[in-house]
């Protein structure tokens, strides 16, 4: 494996986040990716989110963008954990940002209340 490619890529992302934080004060650089193949990837997957946006607000925005049905539970996670819906993006960023400066969030869904596969 060529480590110079990964180092260059991480170095480039570090520079991107540095510039974003300077030029877009009050915004946090976030990369969002789906877990598994049941949901499509958001396009684009990189965002500059307001520091005061809550996880609940973000979850609702993504649900609308992906047309998630009401009988499907939608989850936003950071490092495999579900943050409290009331937490703001800056609170999560301060604790979980990656070395490249991005906050990596994942999302998934689970059907409930009459979804397929229920007994």
Backbone torsions as a table, in degrees:
resi	resn	phi	psi	omega
1	UNK	NA	136.0	-178.8
2	UNK	-88.5	103.1	-177.2
3	UNK	-70.0	-22.5	-179.5
4	UNK	-64.1	-30.7	178.2
5	UNK	-67.7	-47.9	179.4
6	UNK	-64.0	-40.8	179.2
7	UNK	-64.5	-41.2	178.6
8	UNK	-64.5	-42.7	-179.9
9	UNK	-64.4	-44.2	178.6
10	UNK	-66.9	-39.0	177.9
11	UNK	-62.6	-40.7	178.9
12	UNK	-65.3	-44.4	179.2
13	UNK	-64.7	-38.0	177.9
14	UNK	-60.7	-42.7	178.8
15	UNK	-67.0	-40.6	177.2
16	UNK	-58.1	-45.5	-178.1
17	UNK	-69.9	-36.5	177.9
18	UNK	-60.0	-47.0	-179.8
19	UNK	-66.2	-42.1	-179.9
20	UNK	-61.8	-42.6	-179.3
21	UNK	-66.8	-32.0	177.9
22	UNK	-75.8	-48.2	-174.1
23	UNK	-79.5	-21.6	-176.2
24	UNK	-126.4	63.8	-180.0
25	UNK	-56.2	135.8	-179.2
26	UNK	88.7	8.7	178.9
27	UNK	-127.1	148.7	-178.4
28	UNK	-117.5	131.0	177.6
29	UNK	-76.3	123.5	-175.5
30	UNK	-130.0	140.2	171.0
31	UNK	-116.6	128.5	-177.9
32	UNK	-117.7	132.0	179.6
33	UNK	-137.5	146.2	177.8
34	UNK	-76.8	153.7	171.3
35	UNK	-97.1	127.1	-179.8
36	UNK	77.2	-169.1	-174.8
37	UNK	-112.9	9.2	-178.3
38	UNK	-77.5	-20.5	179.8
39	UNK	-119.3	145.7	175.9
40	UNK	-74.7	158.0	174.0
41	UNK	-75.3	141.8	174.5
42	UNK	-69.1	142.3	176.9
43	UNK	-123.8	116.1	-2.3
44	UNK	-75.8	172.1	179.3
45	UNK	-101.5	-7.6	178.7
46	UNK	-105.0	134.2	-177.8
47	UNK	-137.4	156.4	168.8
48	UNK	-113.0	100.7	-174.6
49	UNK	-94.9	145.5	176.6
50	UNK	-61.4	141.0	-176.6
51	UNK	-62.4	-27.4	-177.5
52	UNK	-93.4	2.9	176.7
53	UNK	-67.1	136.2	178.0
54	UNK	-93.0	164.0	175.9
55	UNK	-61.3	-38.2	178.1
56	UNK	-60.8	-44.2	177.5
57	UNK	-62.4	-46.0	-179.9
58	UNK	-61.2	-44.9	180.0
59	UNK	-59.4	-43.0	179.9
60	UNK	-65.8	-40.1	178.7
61	UNK	-62.7	-45.3	-178.8
62	UNK	-67.5	-40.7	178.3
63	UNK	-57.4	-43.1	178.5
64	UNK	-65.7	-43.8	-178.0
65	UNK	-63.1	-36.2	-178.1
66	UNK	-95.2	2.7	-179.5
67	UNK	55.3	49.3	178.7
68	UNK	-73.2	132.1	-178.7
69	UNK	-75.2	157.7	-176.1
70	UNK	-65.5	-24.7	-179.5
71	UNK	-88.2	8.5	179.4
72	UNK	-111.3	126.1	177.0
73	UNK	-83.0	131.1	-176.6
74	UNK	-115.1	132.1	-176.2
75	UNK	-124.0	139.3	171.0
76	UNK	-111.5	132.3	-176.1
77	UNK	-130.5	155.4	173.0
78	UNK	-129.3	122.9	-178.7
79	UNK	50.5	41.7	176.5
80	UNK	78.1	4.6	179.9
81	UNK	-116.5	147.7	176.8
82	UNK	-93.1	114.0	177.2
83	UNK	-72.8	155.8	176.6
84	UNK	-58.9	138.6	-179.6
85	UNK	-58.0	-26.5	-176.9
86	UNK	-82.9	-8.9	-179.9
87	UNK	-70.8	142.2	177.1
88	UNK	-87.2	160.8	179.7
89	UNK	-58.9	-39.1	-178.7
90	UNK	-65.8	-36.1	178.1
91	UNK	-63.4	-41.6	179.8
92	UNK	-71.7	-41.3	179.7
93	UNK	-58.6	-45.6	-178.5
94	UNK	-59.3	-34.6	-177.6
95	UNK	-91.6	-27.6	-168.7
96	UNK	-127.6	9.2	179.9
97	UNK	-62.6	149.7	-179.9
98	UNK	-85.9	167.1	179.3
99	UNK	-58.2	-25.3	179.3
100	UNK	-81.6	-3.0	176.7
101	UNK	96.1	-10.0	177.3
102	UNK	-86.2	152.2	168.1
103	UNK	-99.4	118.1	-179.4
104	UNK	-95.4	118.5	177.2
105	UNK	-116.2	145.7	175.1
106	UNK	-119.3	161.4	178.6
107	UNK	-141.9	152.3	-178.0
108	UNK	-154.0	167.4	175.6
109	UNK	-135.6	160.1	177.3
110	UNK	-143.4	132.9	-179.8
111	UNK	-80.4	146.0	176.2
112	UNK	-153.5	172.5	178.7
113	UNK	49.6	64.6	174.3
114	UNK	92.9	6.1	175.9
115	UNK	-69.8	171.5	-178.8
116	UNK	-63.7	148.5	177.2
117	UNK	85.0	5.9	-179.8
118	UNK	-88.7	146.9	178.2
119	UNK	-98.1	NA	NA
